[in-house]
Amino acid sequence: MGADWLDRVKWDADGLVAAVAQDAASGRVLMLAWMNREALRLTLETGAAVYWSRSRRRLWRKGEESGHVQTVREIRLDCDADALLLQVEQTGGIACHTGRERCFFRRLEGGGWVETDPVLKSPEDIYRPHDNKRPGDNKRPEDSKPLEDSKRKAP
Amino acid sequence: MGADWLDRVKWDADGLVAAVAQDAASGRVLMLAWMNREALRLTLETGAAVYWSRSRRRLWRKGEESGHVQTVREIRLDCDADALLLQVEQTGGIACHTGRERCFFRRLEGGGWVETDPVLKSPEDIYRPHDNKRPGDNKRPEDSKPLEDSKRKAP
């Protein structure tokens, strides 16, 4: 496939476009994130959402730490070509790093933002180090990263 | 109501946040636009979506020209406080300036963006000058703008 479709996107001054992820089954809008050209290309290539993390300034394979991968069913582009809409299947039913289904868990009510959605899994349980996962389990973090060259020395 | 809720929003360097409008009835994501502080305040105050037009660099009362007003039923804020989600009732069933239901009318298929959604009303019919609306109708544009001081001289 050529890259013409990538050239049709109007990347902003930082080389990004906004990407809205919507749950393909429920229709709920889960989150808004950002993609650069490489993230969008990888999203199509792998079938799983890859974003650009503006805070960490690197590609962010959604679910790389949490396991909450988004399988992408459809990608749409808007009229101005500067926003994307993804239909996704959300692994684990949790899109937000706070452990909620969606990032839009606050609703404007009576002059303030009210948290309306429950935490389905605590961030500590989502992101805690692998070696703390099971008491007594002495597996080290490195053992859970097959793509990373182990640099630890033998004890 | 105090302005604390506006202070909770993380406005970007340009004083903006992304705002996603979703059809409250169908669940379709209609568009992504931008709001500044005043746009969001006016949206709550009037109950109709007001955005900030980045191209025209002014407040944009959605539907001010087209009549395709968005009545806002709910406003949500995301976990990072830098994106909004609006549940709206879309007047006329058309959110896009191209005359389509939604701005996300292109789908990535077979290596290209394919237009999948029909034009429900031509932009010419949506935006044509009022004095051309009905053949023989000699009403002038100024007569249709009650908020604008008429500066035309008598003939």
Chai-1 contact restraints between the chains, C-beta under 6 A:
chainA,res_idxA,chainB,res_idxB,connection_type,confidence,min_distance_angstrom,max_distance_angstrom,comment,restraint_id
A,M1,B,G111,contact,1.0,0.0,6.0,A-B,restraint_1
A,W5,B,G111,contact,1.0,0.0,6.0,A-B,restraint_2
A,W5,B,G112,contact,1.0,0.0,6.0,A-B,restraint_3
A,R8,B,W113,contact,1.0,0.0,6.0,A-B,restraint_4
A,A18,B,A18,contact,1.0,0.0,6.0,A-B,restraint_5
A,A18,B,L32,contact,1.0,0.0,6.0,A-B,restraint_6
A,V20,B,V20,contact,1.0,0.0,6.0,A-B,restraint_7
A,Q22,B,V29,contact,1.0,0.0,6.0,A-B,restraint_8
A,G27,B,G27,contact,1.0,0.0,6.0,A-B,restraint_9
A,V29,B,Q22,contact,1.0,0.0,6.0,A-B,restraint_10
A,V29,B,L85,contact,1.0,0.0,6.0,A-B,restraint_11
A,L32,B,A18,contact,1.0,0.0,6.0,A-B,restraint_12
A,L32,B,A83,contact,1.0,0.0,6.0,A-B,restraint_13
A,I75,B,L108,contact,1.0,0.0,6.0,A-B,restraint_14
A,R76,B,F104,contact,1.0,0.0,6.0,A-B,restraint_15
A,R76,B,R107,contact,1.0,0.0,6.0,A-B,restraint_16
A,L77,B,R106,contact,1.0,0.0,6.0,A-B,restraint_17
A,L77,B,W113,contact,1.0,0.0,6.0,A-B,restraint_18
A,D78,B,C103,contact,1.0,0.0,6.0,A-B,restraint_19
A,D78,B,F104,contact,1.0,0.0,6.0,A-B,restraint_20
A,C79,B,C96,contact,1.0,0.0,6.0,A-B,restraint_21
A,C79,B,T98,contact,1.0,0.0,6.0,A-B,restraint_22
A,C79,B,C103,contact,1.0,0.0,6.0,A-B,restraint_23
A,A83,B,L32,contact,1.0,0.0,6.0,A-B,restraint_24
A,L85,B,V29,contact,1.0,0.0,6.0,A-B,restraint_25
A,L85,B,F104,contact,1.0,0.0,6.0,A-B,restraint_26
A,C96,B,C79,contact,1.0,0.0,6.0,A-B,restraint_27
A,T98,B,C79,contact,1.0,0.0,6.0,A-B,restraint_28
A,C103,B,D78,contact,1.0,0.0,6.0,A-B,restraint_29
A,C103,B,C79,contact,1.0,0.0,6.0,A-B,restraint_30
A,F104,B,R76,contact,1.0,0.0,6.0,A-B,restraint_31
A,F104,B,D78,contact,1.0,0.0,6.0,A-B,restraint_32
A,F104,B,L85,contact,1.0,0.0,6.0,A-B,restraint_33
A,R106,B,L77,contact,1.0,0.0,6.0,A-B,restraint_34
A,R107,B,R76,contact,1.0,0.0,6.0,A-B,restraint_35
A,L108,B,I75,contact,1.0,0.0,6.0,A-B,restraint_36
A,G111,B,M1,contact,1.0,0.0,6.0,A-B,restraint_37
A,G111,B,W5,contact,1.0,0.0,6.0,A-B,restraint_38
A,G112,B,W5,contact,1.0,0.0,6.0,A-B,restraint_39
A,W113,B,R8,contact,1.0,0.0,6.0,A-B,restraint_40
A,W113,B,L77,contact,1.0,0.0,6.0,A-B,restraint_41
